[in-house]
Structure formats: structure tokens, C-alpha cells
Amino acid sequence: MKALAAGLVIAAALAGCNKGGGTTGSTSGASSSAPSTTSPAIDTLLAGVPGNAFALGFVDMETPPWSMVTGGYGMFPLTDATRKTLDAELHAYMDKYIGVDVSKLQYAVGFVSGPPPGGALLVKALSGTPKLPGSSDYEGAKVWQVDQDKHIVVALKGDIAMLGTEAAVHDAIDTLAQKKKSVITENKELVEWLHKETKGAAIGFAAFPPKGLPLPPQVAGLQRVAASVGRTGVRAAIEGDEAAISRLETIENAAFAKMLEEVDRAHAAAIAGDIPPPNGMMAIIGAAYAKDYAAKLKPKREGNRLSSALVFEPTAGSDVMMMTSVVGILAAVAVPAFMDYMKKSKKTESSLELNRIAKNLKVYYVTNAAFPEGDTTLSPAESCCAGPNHKCFDPSTWQQKAWQDLDFQIDEPHLFQYRYHSDGKTAVAEAVGDLDCDGVSITYRLDATADAGNPTITITEPPPNSD
């Protein structure tokens, strides 16, 4: 069920190509289409949201993701024979191992309520019975505990499935059974705000400040927020008192300026040839996209309202064009960011191992009033890029005396080579790695000294972007 919730979001992003946008803003050109309306099923699910909800969100898909999966999408449709076979096999698999039919699933509503804070996701158009052990009955619904420690449950009542905290799911079941008032009657203003700002969108969100739960100082004074994604655009709006909106406007302007500063720095490094060609090309492309979209998305202020909109231009073949644009943006922005994340995660190894050496150095010094003397070769001697999956693994390299005295070795494949030198009074350890295997290595250095018998360790990282 957790995977189902994640899949809903992904499918909705695709389905957003077939839904309208919010009520603000417009597209230009003869080919522009008017926003569609929100599906009645969303109101059906909102009727199950308890009245103490202060945040609402929905996924409203024009086409069940099941049909996109089994029929192919856009430029890649499946043949009728393949589609029928895939549909039948998936139905059989779901029935045998999961027990739930999701082929008609199109709509979902999520909420956060409180105090005490809790939340749940309501999904419409499911059938069957989940193959989970230990069900219990609650107000005509079947309930299964999926995480006892965190009190997370899944429930099924009719064709509506619910996943969330136990208290919130029970509240939703009580609301569907009309034992509690729904958000539609208890917080009518929130529902109206949601409808107004997200009409016809594929994904929508709206929230008011929670009653009885004070807001952090940086957002105190905000009164309502909404965001939506649809075929005609991405939109967001925030309203509040003058001080709160002015404070938020300042924060957002500073964030945009900081983002553009980072983009300009990467662009300049690419132009100067300081970044390897593949990443340099991505930095140049990413800078163009980032500057263009930053100008379009920069929040606009009207009184005590901040709004931002990125309007799409539906044209002939716009579904394909939008998918192409999304792929292009991902390639220009997300891929370099992911590669940078991967590099940072790889660099974590050097920090962990050098800190382990630092700990062992201190223990050795306290016992022997000196650091382990000696020198090691680069361990292992051969670059990690030459090993399987570009990793090193040579247990014999740690048999050198200095490593033995230091009680240091790495028992699994790793990304860095290590070396050590000490005359007993000071010590130096280094981690050397070529994380891209492009011939450019970086070095992390540990320096150990002992002033007045007190060992002091300093770890120095390589300069930024030096890899």
C-alpha cells in the first residue's frame, strides 16, 4: 500500500498532461484549451475527511494509470494482443498475491488533521480484499495494522481504501459512516479555497494554519496556501497578513538569488573548462533552463497575496512535447544534481574511514605517548578504477606494520586508496580517490599533532568541484 501511494503521485504527474490547471493565469494562442473541472469523485472522498483537517491534497487522473501501463503511453503504444495479455497477467498476479484490484484507480485525497496531528490517504475505485494478516472490524470497515510501532493502518470500506495513522483512519471511517462531521461542513472555507485555486488540476493542495498548533515564527501570520499541477500549468498562492507576506517575499527573493548565483557559478566553470565535458554541457543547459524558469516562476505580489505560475502552452502533440520537455528538464537539472548527490555519498566513505583512523590514533597515543611510527604505500597500490565496479578490495594491503599498529583495515570493496606516515610525534593519513574515473583524483588529508601530550586531529577536504 505504501508503494501504491508513491505510484499514485508518479502516475498523476503523467496524467497531469490531460488535466487543466488552476483558475488563475491563462494560456495564449488559438490552440489553448480551457481548464477542465475537478472530478466529482474528489468531493466523494472529501466527504470522508474529518472536520478537524487543516490541510487537503488530491490526485485527480483523467485516465486510470492501469490503462497507461497496459496500453502503452504516448509514442509507445502496445499492440492489442500484447495489451490484452499484459492486462490479464497483471490482474491474475494482483488477485493471487495482493488481493486488490487497482485497475480502476483514478482518484485520491490526502489530509492532515489535529491536534494531535495525524493524517491519511483515501483512495477511490479499489476492490477486493488485501492479503494482509490480522484484520479487525471498525464501523463496517476492515482494518489491518501495517506498522504497530508507528500506529499505521490500512482500511477498506466499500471501494475506498485508507492508509495513515490509526486515529486519522478511524476518524475517516467515522466520517464516511456520518458519525462525525466532514471537512466539507466543518471547514467549508478550506474546501472552497481548495476548489478555487486548484480547479481542474491533476494534483492539488491547500492548507490553513492548524487550530491549536502555533506556527513557527518564520511562517506566523500566513493564512492560507495552495498549489496545483495540471496540463495548463503549475501554480501556487499564499495569503496572509502584511508582515508575514513581506517576510516570505524577502525569503523567496533571497532563495531565487542564491539559486541563480549557484547556477551562474556552475555555468562560468563550464565555460572556463573547469568541469569535465559531460557535466559542463549539463551545467550550460541547466543554466539556460534555470534562468528562464526562475524568471517565470518568481513570485508576484498583489496586496497580501503571493502567487507564482508556470503556464504551459497546449498545442498539437502537446502531450508528447510536454513529456519531451520534462525529460529535457530532468536531463538538464535533475541528472547533474543526482550525479552531485552520488559524488557526495561516495565522499562519505573517506570521511568515515579517516575519522576511524583519528579515533585509533588517539587511543594509541594515550596508551603509548606517541603515534604509530612508519610509512605505508598507497593501499591498495592499484587505482580503485581498475577494480570490479570501480572499487578496491585487497585484504593483504592492510598487513603493513603501520596499519597493523593502527588497527586499521577495510573489509569490503571501497572507493578510496589510503596511505599513512608518522615519525611518532606527528602523523598524516590520506584518502585518495578518482570518483568519476576520469583521471582526476581528490585527496582527503588527516593531520595529527600532540601538543603537551594532548592529541589533536584535523581533517582537510579537497577544494570544491576539484573532482
C-alpha positions in Angstrom: 0.0 0.0 0.0 2.9 2.4 0.6 4.2 1.7 -2.9 0.7 2.3 -4.1 0.7 5.8 -2.7 4.0 6.6 -4.3 2.8 5.2 -7.6 -0.3 7.4 -7.4 1.9 10.5 -7.3 4.1 9.3 -10.3 1.0 8.4 -12.3 -0.6 11.7 -11.5 2.4 13.6 -12.8 1.9 11.8 -16.1 -1.9 12.2 -16.1 -1.4 15.9 -15.4 -0.8 16.2 -19.2 -4.5 15.5 -19.6 -6.0 17.8 -16.9 -6.4 21.5 -16.7 -4.7 23.9 -14.4 -5.8 26.3 -11.7 -8.2 29.2 -12.1 -5.5 31.9 -12.2 -3.5 32.7 -15.2 -4.2 31.7 -18.9 -2.5 30.4 -21.9 -2.3 32.3 -25.2 -2.7 31.1 -28.8 -5.6 29.6 -30.7 -4.7 26.1 -29.6 -5.1 26.8 -25.9 -7.7 24.7 -24.1 -9.9 25.8 -21.2 -9.2 24.2 -17.8 -11.3 21.0 -17.1 -13.3 20.6 -14.0 -12.4 18.6 -10.9 -13.9 15.1 -10.9 -17.0 14.6 -8.7 -15.1 11.6 -7.1 -12.8 14.1 -5.3 -15.8 15.5 -3.5 -16.9 12.0 -2.6 -13.5 11.4 -1.0 -13.6 14.8 0.7 -16.8 13.7 2.3 -14.7 11.2 4.2 -12.2 13.7 5.5 -12.9 14.6 9.2 -13.8 18.2 10.1 -10.6 18.9 12.0 -8.5 18.7 8.8 -6.4 21.7 8.2 -4.5 20.5 5.0 -6.0 18.8 2.0 -4.5 17.4 -1.2 -5.8 15.4 -4.1 -4.8 13.4 -7.2 -7.3 13.5 -10.0 -6.4 11.4 -13.0 -8.4 11.6 -16.2 -7.3 8.1 -17.2 -6.5 5.2 -14.8 -2.8 4.6 -14.7 -3.6 0.9 -15.2 -4.7 1.6 -18.8 -1.5 3.6 -19.4 0.6 0.7 -18.1 -1.2 -2.0 -20.0 -1.8 0.0 -23.2 1.5 1.9 -23.6 1.7 5.7 -23.4 2.2 8.4 -26.0 4.7 7.4 -28.6 4.9 3.9 -27.4 1.5 2.2 -27.6 1.3 -1.6 -27.3 -0.4 -3.9 -29.8 -3.9 -5.2 -28.9 -2.6 -8.7 -28.4 0.2 -7.5 -26.0 -2.1 -5.2 -24.2 -4.7 -8.0 -23.5 -2.0 -10.4 -22.4 -0.4 -7.9 -20.0 -3.8 -6.9 -18.6 -4.8 -10.5 -17.9 -1.4 -11.4 -16.4 -1.4 -8.3 -14.1 -5.0 -9.0 -13.0 -4.1 -12.6 -12.2 -1.0 -11.6 -10.3 -2.7 -8.9 -8.3 -5.6 -11.2 -7.4 -3.2 -14.1 -6.3 -0.6 -12.2 -4.3 -2.1 -8.8 -3.3 -5.8 -9.4 -3.4 -6.7 -5.8 -4.5 -7.9 -4.7 -8.0 -6.4 -1.3 -8.8 -7.3 -1.3 -12.5 -10.0 1.4 -12.0 -8.0 3.5 -9.5 -8.0 7.2 -10.5 -8.7 9.4 -7.5 -7.1 10.0 -4.1 -7.4 12.6 -1.4 -5.0 13.1 1.5 -5.4 15.1 4.7 -3.6 16.3 7.8 -5.7 16.8 10.9 -5.3 17.6 14.5 -4.4 18.3 17.2 -3.0 15.8 17.9 -1.5 15.8 14.4 -2.3 12.9 12.1 -3.1 12.1 8.5 -4.4 9.6 6.0 -4.7 9.0 2.3 -8.1 8.0 0.9 -8.1 6.2 -2.5 -11.2 5.5 -4.6 -12.1 2.8 -7.0 -10.4 -0.2 -5.4 -12.0 -3.6 -5.0 -11.0 -6.9 -3.4 -9.5 -7.7 0.0 -5.8 -7.0 0.7 -3.8 -10.2 1.5 -2.7 -8.9 4.9 -2.9 -10.9 8.1 -4.8 -10.0 11.2 -7.7 -7.8 10.1 -10.2 -6.2 12.5 -13.6 -4.6 12.0 -14.3 -1.0 12.7 -17.6 0.7 11.7 -18.2 -1.6 8.7 -14.6 -1.3 7.5 -11.8 -3.9 7.5 -8.6 -2.6 9.2 -5.1 -4.0 9.0 -2.1 -2.9 11.1 0.9 -2.4 8.9 3.3 -0.7 11.4 2.5 -1.3 15.0 5.2 0.9 16.4 4.1 3.9 14.4 0.4 3.1 14.6 0.0 3.0 10.8 -3.0 1.1 9.4 -4.7 0.4 6.1 -8.5 0.1 5.9 -11.1 -0.8 3.2 -14.7 0.4 3.3 -16.6 -0.2 0.1 -14.4 0.9 -2.8 -12.5 3.4 -0.7 -9.1 2.4 0.8 -7.4 4.4 3.6 -3.8 4.4 4.7 -2.5 6.5 7.5 -2.2 6.9 11.3 -4.7 4.8 13.2 -6.5 7.7 14.7 -6.9 9.6 11.4 -8.1 6.5 9.6 -10.7 5.8 12.3 -11.8 9.4 12.0 -12.2 9.0 8.3 -14.2 5.8 8.7 -16.4 7.5 11.3 -16.9 10.4 8.9 -17.8 8.2 6.0 -20.3 6.5 8.3 -21.7 10.0 9.1 -20.8 9.6 12.8 -18.6 12.7 12.6 -18.9 15.8 10.5 -16.7 16.1 7.4 -14.4 18.9 6.4 -17.0 19.9 3.8 -19.3 21.2 6.5 -16.9 21.9 9.4 -14.2 23.7 7.4 -16.1 24.9 4.4 -13.8 27.8 3.8 -10.8 25.4 3.3 -12.7 23.3 0.8 -13.8 26.4 -1.1 -10.2 27.6 -1.2 -9.1 24.2 -2.5 -11.7 24.2 -5.3 -11.0 27.8 -6.3 -7.2 27.6 -6.5 -6.9 24.1 -8.0 -9.9 23.7 -10.3 -9.4 21.0 -12.9 -5.8 20.3 -11.8 -4.3 16.8 -11.8 -2.7 17.4 -8.4 -3.9 20.0 -5.9 -3.1 21.0 -2.3 -4.5 23.6 0.1 -3.9 24.3 3.8 -4.9 26.7 6.6 -3.0 27.2 9.8 -3.9 24.4 12.2 -6.1 25.5 15.1 -4.4 25.0 18.5 -1.0 24.4 16.9 1.2 27.5 16.8 3.2 28.2 13.6 7.0 28.7 13.6 8.0 32.4 13.7 9.1 32.4 10.1 5.6 31.5 8.8 3.5 33.0 11.6 0.8 35.2 10.1 0.2 33.1 7.0 -3.5 32.4 6.5 -3.7 30.0 3.6 -1.6 28.3 0.9 -2.5 26.4 -2.2 -0.6 24.7 -5.1 -1.7 22.8 -8.2 -0.3 21.0 -11.2 -2.2 20.5 -14.4 -1.9 20.5 -18.2 -2.2 24.3 -18.4 0.4 24.9 -15.8 1.9 24.8 -12.3 0.5 27.3 -9.8 0.9 28.3 -6.2 -0.6 31.0 -4.0 -0.1 32.2 -0.4 -2.1 34.7 1.5 -1.5 36.2 5.0 -1.1 39.4 6.9 1.2 42.1 5.5 4.2 41.4 7.8 4.1 37.6 7.0 3.8 38.1 3.2 6.6 40.7 3.3 8.8 38.4 5.3 8.1 35.5 2.9 8.7 37.6 -0.2 12.1 38.6 1.2 13.0 35.0 1.9 11.8 33.8 -1.5 13.7 36.5 -3.4 16.8 35.7 -1.5 16.4 32.0 -2.3 16.0 32.7 -6.0 19.0 35.0 -6.0 21.1 32.3 -4.2 19.9 29.6 -6.7 20.8 31.8 -9.7 24.2 32.6 -8.1 24.9 28.9 -7.9 23.8 28.4 -11.5 26.0 31.2 -12.7 29.0 29.8 -10.8 28.5 26.3 -12.5 27.9 28.0 -15.9 31.1 30.0 -15.6 33.1 26.9 -14.5 31.7 25.0 -17.5 32.6 27.8 -20.0 36.1 28.1 -18.5 36.6 24.3 -18.9 36.9 23.7 -15.2 34.2 21.0 -15.3 34.6 17.7 -17.3 32.8 17.9 -20.7 29.6 15.8 -19.9 28.9 17.7 -16.6 30.0 21.0 -18.3 27.4 20.6 -21.0 24.7 19.8 -18.5 25.7 22.9 -16.5 25.3 25.1 -19.6 21.9 23.6 -20.4 20.8 23.7 -16.8 21.8 27.4 -16.5 19.6 28.3 -19.5 16.6 26.4 -18.2 17.1 27.6 -14.6 17.3 31.3 -15.6 14.3 31.1 -17.9 12.1 29.2 -15.4 13.2 31.3 -12.5 12.0 34.5 -14.3 8.7 32.8 -15.0 8.2 31.3 -11.5 9.4 34.3 -9.4 6.5 35.1 -7.1 4.3 38.1 -7.8 2.8 40.1 -5.1 -0.7 41.6 -5.1 -1.6 43.1 -1.8 -1.2 40.4 0.8 -1.1 37.6 -1.7 2.0 36.0 -3.3 1.4 33.9 -6.4 3.6 32.0 -8.8 2.7 30.3 -12.1 4.4 28.4 -14.9 1.9 28.3 -17.8 2.1 25.6 -20.4 1.1 26.1 -24.0 -1.1 23.2 -25.2 -0.6 22.6 -28.9 -1.0 19.8 -31.4 1.1 17.0 -30.0 1.4 18.8 -26.7 1.3 15.6 -24.7 4.5 14.4 -26.4 6.0 17.8 -26.3 5.4 18.0 -22.5 6.9 14.6 -21.9 9.9 15.7 -24.0 10.2 18.9 -22.1 10.0 17.1 -18.7 12.7 14.7 -19.9 14.8 17.7 -21.1 14.5 19.5 -17.8 15.3 16.3 -15.8 18.4 15.9 -18.0 19.5 19.5 -17.5 18.8 19.9 -13.8 18.0 16.6 -12.1 20.7 14.5 -13.6 23.6 16.8 -12.6 22.0 17.2 -9.2 21.8 13.4 -8.9 25.4 13.0 -10.0 26.5 15.5 -7.4 24.5 13.7 -4.8 26.2 10.4 -5.8 29.6 12.0 -5.5 28.8 13.4 -2.1 27.6 10.0 -1.0 30.8 8.4 -2.3 32.9 11.0 -0.4 31.3 9.9 2.8 33.5 6.8 2.8 36.7 8.9 3.1 35.3 10.9 6.0 34.1 7.8 7.8 37.4 6.0 7.4 39.6 9.0 8.3 37.6 9.6 11.4 38.1 5.9 12.3 41.8 6.4 11.8 41.6 9.5 14.0 39.9 7.6 16.8 42.5 4.9 16.7 45.4 7.4 16.7 44.0 9.0 19.9 43.7 5.6 21.6 47.2 4.6 20.5 48.7 7.9 21.7 47.0 7.7 25.1 48.5 4.2 25.6 52.0 4.8 24.1 52.6 8.5 24.4 53.3 8.5 20.6 51.6 7.8 17.3 52.4 4.6 15.4 55.6 5.2 13.6 56.2 4.1 10.0 55.1 4.6 6.4 52.7 2.7 4.1 52.5 2.5 0.4 49.3 3.7 -1.2 46.8 1.0 -0.1 45.9 -0.8 -2.3 48.6 0.0 -4.8 46.3 -0.1 -7.9 43.7 2.5 -8.5 40.2 1.6 -7.5 39.0 2.4 -11.0 40.8 -0.7 -12.2 38.8 -3.0 -9.9 35.3 -4.5 -10.3 32.6 -1.8 -10.2 35.4 0.7 -9.9 36.1 -0.4 -6.3 39.2 -1.6 -4.4 39.5 -4.8 -2.4 42.8 -6.2 -1.3 43.0 -7.6 2.3 46.7 -8.2 2.0 47.5 -4.5 1.8 46.5 -3.9 5.4 49.3 -6.3 6.6 51.8 -3.4 6.5 53.1 -2.8 10.0 51.8 0.8 10.4 48.3 -0.3 9.5 48.6 -3.2 12.0 49.8 -0.9 14.7 47.0 1.4 13.9 44.5 -1.5 14.0 43.1 -0.3 10.7 41.8 -2.2 7.7 38.8 -2.2 5.3 37.0 -5.5 4.9 34.7 -4.7 2.0 35.1 -3.1 -1.5 35.8 0.6 -1.2 36.4 3.7 -3.4 39.5 5.3 -1.9 43.1 4.3 -1.6 44.8 5.1 1.8 48.3 5.9 3.0 49.9 6.8 6.3 53.1 8.4 7.6 54.3 9.2 11.1 57.5 9.9 13.0 55.7 9.3 16.3 55.3 13.0 17.1 53.0 13.8 14.2 51.0 11.7 11.8 49.4 12.2 8.3 46.8 9.9 6.7 45.4 10.5 3.3 42.4 9.1 1.3 42.9 9.4 -2.5 40.1 8.7 -5.0 39.1 9.2 -8.6 35.3 9.1 -8.1 34.5 9.7 -11.8 37.4 7.5 -13.1 38.2 10.4 -15.4 41.9 10.6 -14.3 41.3 13.4 -11.8 41.8 12.4 -8.2 40.9 14.2 -5.0 42.6 13.8 -1.6 41.3 14.0 1.9 44.0 14.6 4.5 44.2 13.9 8.2 46.9 15.7 10.3 47.6 14.6 13.9 49.7 16.5 16.4 50.2 16.2 20.1 50.8 19.5 22.0 51.5 19.0 25.7 50.5 15.3 25.4 47.1 16.1 24.0 46.5 14.6 20.6 44.7 16.9 18.1 43.3 15.8 14.8 42.4 17.9 11.8 40.8 16.6 8.6 41.0 18.7 5.4 38.7 18.2 2.5 39.7 18.9 -1.2 38.6 22.2 -2.8 35.0 22.3 -4.1 34.5 20.9 -7.6 38.1 19.7 -7.7 36.8 16.3 -8.9 
